[in-house]
Structures are given as C-alpha cells and as structure tokens.
C-alpha cells in the first residue's frame, strides 16, 4: 500500500526535522555557513586546476635549474604549488 503525501507536507516535515536536529546538536548558524563556503571553495578548485598547473610547472623548472633539485623534489614542488595556487585562486574568486 502506497501513501501519497503532498509536496508541501514533505517540505514542512523536512524543515521540522532539520530544526529539531539543529536544536538537538546545538548547531550554530555561522558554523553551517562556514562549512558551505568551504565546500563551495573546494568545488571551485577542480576547474581552477586547469589554470594553476602552468605556474606550478614553471616554478618547478626554475627551482630545478637554480638549485639543481632532483626529479622527486621537483614533483613535490609542482604538486604543492599547484594545489596551493588552486585553493588561493578559488578563495579569492569566492570572496571577491
């Protein structure tokens, strides 16, 4: 037997459940917004990887020539620079 429930009742019951969970776990509004912003910034990092690989490669090449780094260290520099540049670029685009 299938019970049909209107959309309004579904939405109102979901809102009641969310309010009860917020009260039960004492979730502050600001912390939830901070979590949403972090998720948005991390989601924006995926397309930003396209733009941040080039500076990472250039910095790796420069440091390899300048300080004669090994290939292993160069890879670490490239990956770290790419990830940091991506997150910084995404955060700047989100907040500006």
MARVOLO-525191 format. One record per residue: residue in one letter; y negated, z negated, x negated of N, C-alpha, C, CB in turn. Coordinates in pm, 1 decimal, decimal comma, padded with zeros to 6 digits. Last residue first. Glycine has a CB too. Example, Ala and Ser with C-alpha at 12.3 -4.5 7.8 and 13.67 -1.06 7.14 Angstrom:
<rs>
<r res="S" n_Y="00225,0" n_Z="-00708,0" n_X="-01285,0" ca_Y="00106,0" ca_Z="-00714,0" ca_X="-01367,0" c_Y="-00003,0" c_Z="-00787,0" c_X="-01290,0" cb_Y="00059,8" cb_Z="-00572,5" cb_X="-01408,4"/>
<r res="A" n_Y="00569,0" n_Z="-00780,0" n_X="-01319,0" ca_Y="00450,0" ca_Z="-00780,0" ca_X="-01230,0" c_Y="00330,0" c_Z="-00780,0" c_X="-01320,0" cb_Y="00447,3" cb_Z="-00904,6" cb_X="-01130,8"/>
</rs>
This chain:
<rs>
<r res="X" n_Y="-03768,9" n_Z="00346,1" n_X="-03588,5" ca_Y="-03899,5" ca_Z="00415,0" ca_X="-03592,4" c_Y="-03903,3" c_Z="00510,7" c_X="-03481,1" cb_Y="-03925,0" cb_Z="00487,2" cb_X="-03726,2"/>
<r res="X" n_Y="-03512,0" n_Z="00252,1" n_X="-03548,5" ca_Y="-03623,2" ca_Z="00161,5" ca_X="-03527,9" c_Y="-03760,4" c_Z="00226,8" c_X="-03534,3" cb_Y="-03616,5" cb_Z="00053,9" cb_X="-03627,5"/>
<r res="X" n_Y="-03346,0" n_Z="00477,3" n_X="-03595,6" ca_Y="-03331,5" ca_Z="00397,9" ca_X="-03472,4" c_Y="-03456,7" c_Z="00314,4" c_X="-03445,1" cb_Y="-03208,2" cb_Z="00305,9" cb_X="-03482,1"/>
<r res="X" n_Y="-03420,4" n_Z="00572,0" n_X="-03844,1" ca_Y="-03435,8" ca_Z="00658,7" ca_X="-03727,0" c_Y="-03425,9" c_Z="00581,8" c_X="-03596,8" cb_Y="-03331,7" cb_Z="00767,9" cb_X="-03729,0"/>
<r res="X" n_Y="-03350,1" n_Z="00347,5" n_X="-03997,9" ca_Y="-03489,3" ca_Z="00392,3" ca_X="-03990,8" c_Y="-03512,1" c_Z="00482,4" c_X="-03869,3" cb_Y="-03528,1" cb_Z="00466,7" cb_X="-04119,7"/>
<r res="X" n_Y="-03072,5" n_Z="00346,3" n_X="-03957,3" ca_Y="-03153,5" ca_Z="00232,5" ca_X="-03912,5" c_Y="-03300,5" c_Z="00271,1" c_X="-03900,3" cb_Y="-03138,1" cb_Z="00114,3" cb_X="-04009,3"/>
<r res="X" n_Y="-03002,4" n_Z="00590,8" n_X="-04077,3" ca_Y="-02975,7" ca_Z="00568,7" ca_X="-03935,1" c_Y="-03059,2" c_Z="00453,7" c_X="-03879,8" cb_Y="-02827,3" cb_Z="00540,5" cb_X="-03912,9"/>
<r res="X" n_Y="-03079,3" n_Z="00541,0" n_X="-04343,4" ca_Y="-03139,9" ca_Z="00650,5" ca_X="-04268,2" c_Y="-03120,1" c_Z="00632,3" c_X="-04118,5" cb_Y="-03081,5" cb_Z="00784,1" cb_X="-04312,7"/>
<r res="X" n_Y="-02906,6" n_Z="00326,6" n_X="-04405,4" ca_Y="-03052,3" ca_Z="00308,9" ca_X="-04410,2" c_Y="-03122,9" c_Z="00417,0" c_X="-04329,8" cb_Y="-03102,2" cb_Z="00310,6" cb_X="-04555,5"/>
<r res="X" n_Y="-02655,8" n_Z="00451,1" n_X="-04377,4" ca_Y="-02690,7" ca_Z="00336,2" ca_X="-04292,4" c_Y="-02842,0" c_Z="00314,9" c_X="-04291,5" cb_Y="-02618,9" cb_Z="00207,8" cb_X="-04341,5"/>
<r res="X" n_Y="-02677,3" n_Z="00655,0" n_X="-04574,5" ca_Y="-02649,1" ca_Z="00685,9" ca_X="-04435,1" c_Y="-02692,2" c_Z="00572,7" c_X="-04343,3" cb_Y="-02501,3" cb_Z="00714,5" cb_X="-04416,5"/>
<r res="X" n_Y="-02715,8" n_Z="00514,4" n_X="-04810,7" ca_Y="-02820,6" ca_Z="00606,7" ca_X="-04766,0" c_Y="-02802,3" c_Z="00640,4" c_X="-04618,4" cb_Y="-02819,5" cb_Z="00735,7" cb_X="-04850,7"/>
<r res="X" n_Y="-02467,2" n_Z="00379,0" n_X="-04821,8" ca_Y="-02593,0" ca_Z="00304,2" ca_X="-04810,1" c_Y="-02706,3" c_Z="00393,2" c_X="-04759,2" cb_Y="-02631,4" cb_Z="00243,3" cb_X="-04945,8"/>
<r res="X" n_Y="-02287,2" n_Z="00596,4" n_X="-04844,1" ca_Y="-02277,3" ca_Z="00502,6" ca_X="-04732,3" c_Y="-02409,0" c_Z="00427,5" c_X="-04712,9" cb_Y="-02162,2" cb_Z="00403,0" cb_X="-04755,6"/>
<r res="X" n_Y="-02377,2" n_Z="00722,5" n_X="-05081,4" ca_Y="-02369,5" ca_Z="00795,6" ca_X="-04955,2" c_Y="-02367,4" c_Z="00700,6" c_X="-04836,3" cb_Y="-02245,8" cb_Z="00884,7" cb_X="-04953,0"/>
<r res="X" n_Y="-02349,5" n_Z="00518,2" n_X="-05271,9" ca_Y="-02481,6" ca_Z="00574,3" ca_X="-05242,8" c_Y="-02482,0" c_Z="00646,8" c_X="-05109,6" cb_Y="-02525,3" cb_Z="00669,3" cb_X="-05353,9"/>
<r res="X" n_Y="-02068,4" n_Z="00481,5" n_X="-05265,8" ca_Y="-02159,3" ca_Z="00372,3" ca_X="-05232,1" c_Y="-02297,2" c_Z="00424,9" c_X="-05194,1" cb_Y="-02170,9" cb_Z="00274,8" cb_X="-05349,0"/>
<r res="X" n_Y="-01978,8" n_Z="00738,5" n_X="-05346,5" ca_Y="-01939,4" ca_Z="00682,8" ca_X="-05216,6" c_Y="-02035,3" c_Z="00573,0" c_X="-05174,3" cb_Y="-01795,8" cb_Z="00628,3" cb_X="-05222,1"/>
<r res="X" n_Y="-02100,2" n_Z="00762,5" n_X="-05602,4" ca_Y="-02124,8" ca_Z="00862,4" ca_X="-05498,0" c_Y="-02092,3" c_Z="00804,5" c_X="-05360,2" cb_Y="-02040,8" cb_Z="00990,1" cb_X="-05523,8"/>
<r res="X" n_Y="-01991,8" n_Z="00542,3" n_X="-05738,8" ca_Y="-02136,8" ca_Z="00553,7" ca_X="-05720,0" c_Y="-02168,5" c_Z="00649,5" c_X="-05607,1" cb_Y="-02204,9" cb_Z="00600,2" cb_X="-05849,2"/>
<r res="X" n_Y="-01719,3" n_Z="00611,3" n_X="-05737,3" ca_Y="-01764,8" ca_Z="00487,9" ca_X="-05671,5" c_Y="-01914,9" c_Z="00492,1" c_X="-05643,2" cb_Y="-01731,5" cb_Z="00365,4" cb_X="-05758,6"/>
<r res="X" n_Y="-01725,1" n_Z="00846,0" n_X="-05888,6" ca_Y="-01682,3" ca_Z="00849,9" ca_X="-05748,2" c_Y="-01730,0" c_Z="00727,0" c_X="-05671,9" cb_Y="-01529,8" cb_Z="00860,5" cb_X="-05739,4"/>
<r res="X" n_Y="-01804,6" n_Z="00739,3" n_X="-06136,2" ca_Y="-01890,7" ca_Z="00836,1" ca_X="-06068,3" c_Y="-01854,7" c_Z="00844,6" c_X="-05920,7" cb_Y="-01879,2" cb_Z="00974,7" cb_X="-06134,2"/>
<r res="X" n_Y="-01586,6" n_Z="00585,3" n_X="-06202,8" ca_Y="-01713,4" ca_Z="00518,7" ca_X="-06174,2" c_Y="-01809,0" c_Z="00612,0" c_X="-06100,3" cb_Y="-01778,0" cb_Z="00469,0" cb_X="-06303,9"/>
<r res="X" n_Y="-01400,5" n_Z="00795,0" n_X="-06241,7" ca_Y="-01375,0" ca_Z="00688,6" ca_X="-06143,2" c_Y="-01504,4" c_Z="00617,9" c_X="-06103,7" cb_Y="-01274,3" cb_Z="00586,2" cb_X="-06199,3"/>
<r res="X" n_Y="-01505,8" n_Z="00940,4" n_X="-06451,9" ca_Y="-01495,6" ca_Z="01004,0" ca_X="-06319,9" c_Y="-01474,1" c_Z="00899,4" c_X="-06210,0" cb_Y="-01380,2" cb_Z="01106,8" cb_X="-06318,6"/>
<r res="X" n_Y="-01738,1" n_Z="00739,8" n_X="-06642,9" ca_Y="-01607,4" ca_Z="00800,8" ca_X="-06619,1" c_Y="-01605,9" c_Z="00858,8" c_X="-06478,2" cb_Y="-01492,0" cb_Z="00697,0" cb_X="-06638,1"/>
<r res="X" n_Y="-02069,9" n_Z="00821,0" n_X="-06760,6" ca_Y="-01976,2" ca_Z="00746,2" ca_X="-06676,8" c_Y="-01841,4" c_Z="00816,7" c_X="-06670,0" cb_Y="-02033,2" cb_Z="00727,6" cb_X="-06535,8"/>
<r res="X" n_Y="-02299,5" n_Z="00860,8" n_X="-06940,6" ca_Y="-02162,6" ca_Z="00908,6" ca_X="-06964,6" c_Y="-02057,7" c_Z="00821,2" c_X="-06893,4" cb_Y="-02133,9" cb_Z="00911,5" cb_X="-07115,7"/>
<r res="X" n_Y="-02554,4" n_Z="00818,7" n_X="-06856,0" ca_Y="-02482,5" ca_Z="00704,2" ca_X="-06912,6" c_Y="-02336,4" c_Z="00735,5" c_X="-06944,6" cb_Y="-02489,1" cb_Z="00587,5" cb_X="-06816,8"/>
<r res="X" n_Y="-02644,4" n_Z="01082,0" n_X="-06785,6" ca_Y="-02732,4" ca_Z="00985,6" ca_X="-06853,7" c_Y="-02654,3" c_Z="00875,7" c_X="-06926,2" cb_Y="-02827,6" cb_Z="00922,0" cb_X="-06753,0"/>
<r res="X" n_Y="-02433,4" n_Z="01208,9" n_X="-06654,8" ca_Y="-02494,5" ca_Z="01268,6" ca_X="-06773,1" c_Y="-02570,5" c_Z="01165,7" c_X="-06855,3" cb_Y="-02587,5" cb_Z="01381,2" cb_X="-06732,8"/>
<r res="X" n_Y="-02380,7" n_Z="01024,1" n_X="-06450,1" ca_Y="-02272,7" ca_Z="01067,6" ca_X="-06538,8" c_Y="-02329,2" c_Z="01127,0" c_X="-06668,4" cb_Y="-02183,0" cb_Z="01170,9" cb_X="-06467,3"/>
<r res="X" n_Y="-02623,4" n_Z="01005,7" n_X="-06320,5" ca_Y="-02573,8" ca_Z="00887,6" ca_X="-06392,1" c_Y="-02459,9" c_Z="00923,3" c_X="-06487,4" cb_Y="-02526,8" cb_Z="00781,3" cb_X="-06292,4"/>
<r res="X" n_Y="-02634,4" n_Z="01268,3" n_X="-06214,2" ca_Y="-02737,7" ca_Z="01219,5" ca_X="-06304,4" c_Y="-02686,9" c_Z="01101,6" c_X="-06386,8" cb_Y="-02862,5" cb_Z="01179,1" cb_X="-06225,6"/>
<r res="X" n_Y="-02406,8" n_Z="01273,2" n_X="-06045,7" ca_Y="-02418,3" ca_Z="01366,5" ca_X="-06158,1" c_Y="-02519,7" c_Z="01317,5" c_X="-06261,3" cb_Y="-02458,3" cb_Z="01505,5" cb_X="-06107,8"/>
<r res="X" n_Y="-02479,7" n_Z="01068,9" n_X="-05863,5" ca_Y="-02358,3" ca_Z="01058,1" ca_X="-05943,7" c_Y="-02361,3" c_Z="01149,0" c_X="-06064,8" cb_Y="-02237,5" cb_Z="01090,0" cb_X="-05859,6"/>
<r res="X" n_Y="-02709,2" n_Z="01180,5" n_X="-05749,4" ca_Y="-02720,2" ca_Z="01056,4" ca_X="-05825,4" c_Y="-02598,0" c_Z="01036,0" c_X="-05914,2" cb_Y="-02737,5" cb_Z="00937,1" cb_X="-05730,9"/>
<r res="X" n_Y="-02591,5" n_Z="01404,4" n_X="-05624,7" ca_Y="-02693,2" ca_Z="01423,6" ca_X="-05727,9" c_Y="-02708,9" c_Z="01298,2" c_X="-05813,9" cb_Y="-02827,4" cb_Z="01460,8" cb_X="-05664,0"/>
<r res="X" n_Y="-02420,5" n_Z="01280,8" n_X="-05439,2" ca_Y="-02365,8" ca_Z="01367,0" ca_X="-05544,3" c_Y="-02465,8" c_Z="01385,9" c_X="-05659,0" cb_Y="-02326,7" cb_Z="01503,5" cb_X="-05485,8"/>
<r res="X" n_Y="-02610,8" n_Z="01147,8" n_X="-05279,6" ca_Y="-02506,5" ca_Z="01072,8" ca_X="-05349,3" c_Y="-02446,1" c_Z="01152,5" c_X="-05463,3" cb_Y="-02397,6" cb_Z="01031,8" cb_X="-05252,4"/>
<r res="X" n_Y="-02762,6" n_Z="01359,4" n_X="-05171,8" ca_Y="-02824,9" ca_Z="01264,1" ca_X="-05265,6" c_Y="-02722,0" c_Z="01181,2" c_X="-05343,5" cb_Y="-02917,9" cb_Z="01170,3" cb_X="-05189,5"/>
<r res="X" n_Y="-02540,5" n_Z="01485,8" n_X="-05020,2" ca_Y="-02611,4" ca_Z="01553,2" ca_X="-05129,4" c_Y="-02682,6" c_Z="01455,7" c_X="-05224,0" cb_Y="-02712,4" cb_Z="01650,3" cb_X="-05072,0"/>
<r res="X" n_Y="-02470,8" n_Z="01310,5" n_X="-04816,5" ca_Y="-02374,2" ca_Z="01339,3" ca_X="-04922,6" c_Y="-02445,5" c_Z="01399,6" c_X="-05043,7" cb_Y="-02263,9" cb_Z="01435,4" cb_X="-04871,3"/>
<r res="X" n_Y="-02650,1" n_Z="01285,2" n_X="-04610,3" ca_Y="-02657,9" ca_Z="01189,2" ca_X="-04719,1" c_Y="-02555,6" c_Z="01212,9" c_X="-04830,4" cb_Y="-02640,3" cb_Z="01052,1" cb_X="-04664,5"/>
<r res="X" n_Y="-02615,4" n_Z="01462,3" n_X="-04404,8" ca_Y="-02740,6" ca_Z="01468,0" ca_X="-04479,0" c_Y="-02741,9" c_Z="01379,3" c_X="-04601,9" cb_Y="-02853,3" cb_Z="01430,2" cb_X="-04389,8"/>
<r res="X" n_Y="-02365,8" n_Z="01399,3" n_X="-04301,0" ca_Y="-02392,0" ca_Z="01536,4" ca_X="-04344,9" c_Y="-02514,7" c_Z="01544,4" c_X="-04434,9" cb_Y="-02410,3" cb_Z="01627,8" cb_X="-04224,4"/>
<r res="X" n_Y="-02396,3" n_Z="01139,2" n_X="-04215,6" ca_Y="-02316,9" ca_Z="01163,4" ca_X="-04336,5" c_Y="-02340,4" c_Z="01304,0" c_X="-04391,0" cb_Y="-02167,7" cb_Z="01143,0" cb_X="-04307,3"/>
<r res="X" n_Y="-02517,3" n_Z="01141,2" n_X="-03971,6" ca_Y="-02604,0" ca_Z="01129,1" ca_X="-04088,6" c_Y="-02527,8" c_Z="01149,5" c_X="-04219,2" cb_Y="-02671,5" cb_Z="00993,3" cb_X="-04089,3"/>
<r res="X" n_Y="-02311,4" n_Z="01136,9" n_X="-03785,7" ca_Y="-02379,0" ca_Z="01264,7" ca_X="-03812,9" c_Y="-02468,1" c_Z="01259,9" c_X="-03937,1" cb_Y="-02462,4" cb_Z="01305,1" cb_X="-03692,8"/>
<r res="X" n_Y="-02242,1" n_Z="00853,6" n_X="-03838,0" ca_Y="-02146,1" ca_Z="00964,2" ca_X="-03851,8" c_Y="-02214,6" c_Z="01099,4" c_X="-03870,1" cb_Y="-02055,5" cb_Z="00969,7" cb_X="-03730,0"/>
<r res="X" n_Y="-02452,1" n_Z="00684,6" n_X="-03781,8" ca_Y="-02419,7" ca_Z="00711,3" ca_X="-03922,1" c_Y="-02324,8" c_Z="00828,4" c_X="-03938,3" cb_Y="-02359,5" cb_Z="00588,7" cb_X="-03985,7"/>
<r res="X" n_Y="-02471,5" n_Z="00639,1" n_X="-03514,0" ca_Y="-02562,1" ca_Z="00740,1" ca_X="-03570,7" c_Y="-02527,6" c_Z="00772,2" c_X="-03715,8" cb_Y="-02706,8" cb_Z="00692,1" cb_X="-03561,8"/>
<r res="X" n_Y="-02295,2" n_Z="00430,9" n_X="-03486,8" ca_Y="-02260,3" ca_Z="00559,9" ca_X="-03427,1" c_Y="-02347,7" c_Z="00671,8" c_X="-03482,8" cb_Y="-02273,9" cb_Z="00553,5" cb_X="-03274,5"/>
<r res="X" n_Y="-02440,7" n_Z="00231,3" n_X="-03613,4" ca_Y="-02315,3" ca_Z="00277,0" ca_X="-03674,3" c_Y="-02269,0" c_Z="00409,5" c_X="-03614,8" cb_Y="-02206,1" cb_Z="00171,3" cb_X="-03656,6"/>
<r res="X" n_Y="-02651,9" n_Z="00208,5" n_X="-03428,3" ca_Y="-02680,0" ca_Z="00248,4" ca_X="-03566,9" c_Y="-02553,3" c_Z="00300,0" c_X="-03634,3" cb_Y="-02738,5" cb_Z="00129,7" cb_X="-03647,2"/>
<r res="X" n_Y="-02508,4" n_Z="00122,2" n_X="-03202,3" ca_Y="-02583,2" ca_Z="00248,5" ca_X="-03198,7" c_Y="-02610,6" c_Z="00298,6" c_X="-03340,1" cb_Y="-02716,1" cb_Z="00231,0" cb_X="-03121,8"/>
<r res="X" n_Y="-02409,9" n_Z="-00123,5" n_X="-03293,5" ca_Y="-02316,1" ca_Z="-00018,1" ca_X="-03254,8" c_Y="-02385,7" c_Z="00117,3" c_X="-03252,6" cb_Y="-02254,3" cb_Z="-00048,2" cb_X="-03117,2"/>
<r res="X" n_Y="-02651,2" n_Z="-00259,6" n_X="-03330,0" ca_Y="-02563,2" ca_Z="-00236,2" ca_X="-03444,8" c_Y="-02465,1" c_Z="-00124,0" c_X="-03414,0" cb_Y="-02487,0" cb_Z="-00364,9" cb_X="-03482,6"/>
<r res="X" n_Y="-02742,5" n_Z="-00269,6" n_X="-03066,6" ca_Y="-02819,2" ca_Z="-00195,9" ca_X="-03166,8" c_Y="-02734,7" c_Z="-00165,2" c_X="-03289,7" cb_Y="-02943,4" cb_Z="-00275,0" cb_X="-03207,3"/>
<r res="X" n_Y="-02548,3" n_Z="-00433,6" n_X="-02950,1" ca_Y="-02565,3" ca_Z="-00295,1" ca_X="-02904,5" c_Y="-02639,6" c_Z="-00212,0" c_X="-03007,4" cb_Y="-02639,8" cb_Z="-00291,2" cb_X="-02771,1"/>
<r res="X" n_Y="-02597,3" n_Z="-00672,0" n_X="-03087,6" ca_Y="-02467,9" ca_Z="-00606,1" ca_X="-03102,0" c_Y="-02477,5" c_Z="-00459,9" c_X="-03059,6" cb_Y="-02360,7" cb_Z="-00678,9" cb_X="-03019,3"/>
<r res="X" n_Y="-02849,9" n_Z="-00730,7" n_X="-02990,3" ca_Y="-02832,9" ca_Z="-00706,4" ca_X="-03133,1" c_Y="-02701,4" c_Z="-00633,4" c_X="-03159,0" cb_Y="-02837,2" cb_Z="-00838,8" cb_X="-03211,7"/>
<r res="X" n_Y="-02790,8" n_Z="-00777,2" n_X="-02726,0" ca_Y="-02874,3" ca_Z="-00662,4" ca_X="-02759,8" c_Y="-02861,6" c_Z="-00628,9" c_X="-02908,3" cb_Y="-03021,3" cb_Z="-00690,0" cb_X="-02723,6"/>
<r res="X" n_Y="-02644,8" n_Z="-01011,7" n_X="-02753,5" ca_Y="-02580,1" ca_Z="-00894,0" ca_X="-02698,4" c_Y="-02659,7" c_Z="-00768,6" c_X="-02731,7" cb_Y="-02563,3" cb_Z="-00908,0" cb_X="-02547,3"/>
<r res="X" n_Y="-02837,8" n_Z="-01184,7" n_X="-02850,0" ca_Y="-02722,9" ca_Z="-01153,6" ca_X="-02934,7" c_Y="-02649,5" c_Z="-01030,3" c_X="-02884,8" cb_Y="-02627,5" cb_Z="-01272,3" cb_X="-02940,4"/>
<r res="X" n_Y="-03020,2" n_Z="-01202,6" n_X="-02635,1" ca_Y="-03060,4" ca_Z="-01141,6" ca_X="-02761,9" c_Y="-02942,4" c_Z="-01102,9" c_X="-02849,1" cb_Y="-03149,5" cb_Z="-01235,4" cb_X="-02837,8"/>
<r res="X" n_Y="-02882,6" n_Z="-01343,3" n_X="-02434,8" ca_Y="-02919,8" ca_Z="-01204,6" ca_X="-02413,8" c_Y="-02952,8" c_Z="-01134,7" c_X="-02544,8" cb_Y="-03037,4" cb_Z="-01195,9" cb_X="-02319,5"/>
<r res="X" n_Y="-02600,3" n_Z="-01538,9" n_X="-02526,2" ca_Y="-02744,0" ca_Z="-01521,0" ca_X="-02515,3" c_Y="-02774,4" c_Z="-01373,1" c_X="-02503,5" cb_Y="-02817,3" cb_Z="-01582,9" cb_X="-02636,1"/>
<r res="X" n_Y="-02327,0" n_Z="-01677,5" n_X="-02366,3" ca_Y="-02375,1" ca_Z="-01561,7" ca_X="-02441,9" c_Y="-02524,8" c_Z="-01547,5" c_X="-02418,2" cb_Y="-02299,3" cb_Z="-01431,1" cb_X="-02400,5"/>
<r res="X" n_Y="-02147,7" n_Z="-01881,3" n_X="-02280,4" ca_Y="-02285,8" ca_Z="-01909,7" ca_X="-02321,4" c_Y="-02341,0" c_Z="-01800,4" c_X="-02411,7" cb_Y="-02293,4" cb_Z="-02044,5" cb_X="-02392,9"/>
<r res="X" n_Y="-01909,0" n_Z="-01839,7" n_X="-02160,2" ca_Y="-01910,9" ca_Z="-01835,0" ca_X="-02306,1" c_Y="-02050,7" c_Z="-01854,6" c_X="-02364,7" cb_Y="-01854,6" cb_Z="-01703,6" cb_X="-02353,2"/>
<r res="X" n_Y="-01984,8" n_Z="-01873,3" n_X="-01888,1" ca_Y="-01871,1" ca_Z="-01944,3" ca_X="-01944,1" c_Y="-01878,6" c_Z="-01951,2" c_X="-02096,7" cb_Y="-01741,5" cb_Z="-01877,3" cb_X="-01901,2"/>
<r res="X" n_Y="-02201,5" n_Z="-01699,8" n_X="-01848,1" ca_Y="-02219,6" ca_Z="-01844,5" ca_X="-01831,7" c_Y="-02108,5" c_Z="-01921,6" c_X="-01901,5" cb_Y="-02223,7" cb_Z="-01881,7" cb_X="-01682,9"/>
<r res="X" n_Y="-02073,3" n_Z="-01458,0" n_X="-01898,4" ca_Y="-02191,2" ca_Z="-01494,7" ca_X="-01976,9" c_Y="-02215,5" c_Z="-01644,3" c_X="-01968,9" cb_Y="-02315,2" cb_Z="-01418,0" cb_X="-01928,3"/>
<r res="X" n_Y="-01875,4" n_Z="-01461,3" n_X="-01701,0" ca_Y="-01836,3" ca_Z="-01463,6" ca_X="-01842,4" c_Y="-01952,9" c_Z="-01504,4" c_X="-01932,0" cb_Y="-01783,4" cb_Z="-01326,4" cb_X="-01885,1"/>
<r res="X" n_Y="-02037,3" n_Z="-01446,4" n_X="-01472,5" ca_Y="-01954,1" ca_Z="-01565,4" ca_X="-01492,9" c_Y="-01907,3" c_Z="-01575,9" c_X="-01638,6" cb_Y="-01832,2" cb_Z="-01562,2" cb_X="-01398,4"/>
<r res="X" n_Y="-02151,4" n_Z="-01195,5" n_X="-01509,2" ca_Y="-02236,2" ca_Z="-01314,1" ca_X="-01506,5" c_Y="-02155,1" c_Z="-01440,2" c_X="-01530,5" cb_Y="-02309,7" cb_Z="-01323,8" cb_X="-01373,6"/>
<r res="X" n_Y="-01919,8" n_Z="-01033,8" n_X="-01492,7" ca_Y="-01998,7" ca_Z="-01036,9" ca_X="-01616,2" c_Y="-02087,3" c_Z="-01161,2" c_X="-01621,9" cb_Y="-02084,9" cb_Z="-00910,2" cb_X="-01627,7"/>
<r res="X" n_Y="-01843,5" n_Z="-01084,0" n_X="-01226,0" ca_Y="-01752,4" ca_Z="-01118,6" ca_X="-01335,2" c_Y="-01829,6" c_Z="-01128,8" c_X="-01466,7" cb_Y="-01639,1" cb_Z="-01013,7" cb_X="-01347,2"/>
<r res="X" n_Y="-02064,4" n_Z="-00979,6" n_X="-01090,0" ca_Y="-02030,4" ca_Z="-01121,4" ca_X="-01076,9" c_Y="-01939,8" c_Z="-01166,7" c_X="-01190,8" cb_Y="-01962,5" cb_Z="-01147,9" cb_X="-00942,0"/>
<r res="X" n_Y="-02041,5" n_Z="-00709,8" n_X="-01163,4" ca_Y="-02160,6" ca_Z="-00785,4" ca_X="-01203,0" c_Y="-02133,4" c_Z="-00935,2" c_X="-01195,4" cb_Y="-02280,9" cb_Z="-00748,4" cb_X="-01113,5"/>
<r res="X" n_Y="-01798,5" n_Z="-00647,2" n_X="-01037,7" ca_Y="-01810,1" ca_Z="-00639,2" ca_X="-01183,6" c_Y="-01930,1" c_Z="-00718,0" c_X="-01234,8" cb_Y="-01821,2" cb_Z="-00493,5" cb_X="-01227,9"/>
<r res="X" n_Y="-01874,6" n_Z="-00676,7" n_X="-00771,3" ca_Y="-01772,7" ca_Z="-00766,5" ca_X="-00825,9" c_Y="-01774,3" c_Z="-00763,4" c_X="-00979,1" cb_Y="-01632,8" cb_Z="-00727,8" cb_X="-00773,0"/>
<r res="X" n_Y="-02061,6" n_Z="-00470,7" n_X="-00748,0" ca_Y="-02106,0" ca_Z="-00609,3" ca_X="-00730,8" c_Y="-02002,7" c_Z="-00707,3" c_X="-00785,6" cb_Y="-02133,0" cb_Z="-00638,9" cb_X="-00582,6"/>
<r res="X" n_Y="-01893,9" n_Z="-00248,9" n_X="-00791,7" ca_Y="-02003,0" ca_Z="-00277,4" ca_X="-00884,3" c_Y="-02048,2" c_Z="-00422,4" c_X="-00872,1" cb_Y="-02120,8" cb_Z="-00183,0" cb_X="-00858,8"/>
<r res="X" n_Y="-01723,6" n_Z="-00269,5" n_X="-00571,3" ca_Y="-01669,6" ca_Z="-00269,5" ca_X="-00706,7" c_Y="-01777,0" c_Z="-00308,7" c_X="-00807,9" cb_Y="-01611,9" cb_Z="-00131,8" cb_X="-00741,2"/>
<r res="X" n_Y="-01903,1" n_Z="-00248,5" n_X="-00361,3" ca_Y="-01826,6" ca_Z="-00372,0" ca_X="-00377,3" c_Y="-01767,3" c_Z="-00380,8" c_X="-00517,5" cb_Y="-01715,2" cb_Z="-00380,6" cb_X="-00271,8"/>
<r res="X" n_Y="-01994,1" n_Z="00012,4" n_X="-00402,7" ca_Y="-02088,3" ca_Z="-00098,6" ca_X="-00408,8" c_Y="-02015,6" c_Z="-00230,5" c_X="-00429,7" cb_Y="-02172,2" cb_Z="-00104,4" cb_X="-00281,5"/>
<r res="X" n_Y="-01765,5" n_Z="00166,7" n_X="-00360,9" ca_Y="-01823,7" ca_Z="00160,5" ca_X="-00495,7" c_Y="-01918,7" c_Z="00041,9" c_X="-00509,3" cb_Y="-01898,2" cb_Z="00291,2" cb_X="-00528,0"/>
<r res="X" n_Y="-01515,2" n_Z="00006,5" n_X="-00153,0" ca_Y="-01632,0" ca_Z="00091,4" ca_X="-00175,3" c_Y="-01686,9" c_Z="00069,8" c_X="-00316,9" cb_Y="-01741,6" cb_Z="00062,2" cb_X="-00069,6"/>
<r res="X" n_Y="-01166,7" n_Z="00029,1" n_X="-00172,2" ca_Y="-01284,5" ca_Z="-00056,2" ca_X="-00183,4" c_Y="-01402,5" c_Z="00034,3" c_X="-00215,6" cb_Y="-01265,8" cb_Z="-00168,0" cb_X="-00293,2"/>
<r res="X" n_Y="-00850,6" n_Z="00048,3" n_X="-00025,1" ca_Y="-00971,8" ca_Z="00121,1" ca_X="-00063,8" c_Y="-01090,7" c_Z="00025,1" c_X="-00063,0" cb_Y="-00997,6" cb_Z="00241,9" cb_X="00032,0"/>
<r res="X" n_Y="-00534,0" n_Z="-00029,7" n_X="-00126,0" ca_Y="-00652,4" ca_Z="-00083,3" ca_X="-00059,2" c_Y="-00773,5" c_Z="-00009,1" c_X="-00113,1" cb_Y="-00666,3" cb_Z="-00238,3" cb_X="-00081,0"/>
<r res="X" n_Y="-00214,5" n_Z="00094,2" n_X="-00067,2" ca_Y="-00335,9" ca_Z="00108,3" ca_X="-00146,6" c_Y="-00453,9" c_Z="00057,4" c_X="-00064,8" cb_Y="-00358,0" cb_Z="00256,3" cb_X="-00190,3"/>
<r res="X" n_Y="00117,1" n_Z="00000,0" n_X="-00083,9" ca_Y="00000,0" ca_Z="00000,0" ca_X="00000,0" c_Y="-00124,6" c_Z="00000,0" c_X="-00089,2" cb_Y="00000,8" cb_Z="-00121,7" cb_X="00095,9"/>
</rs>
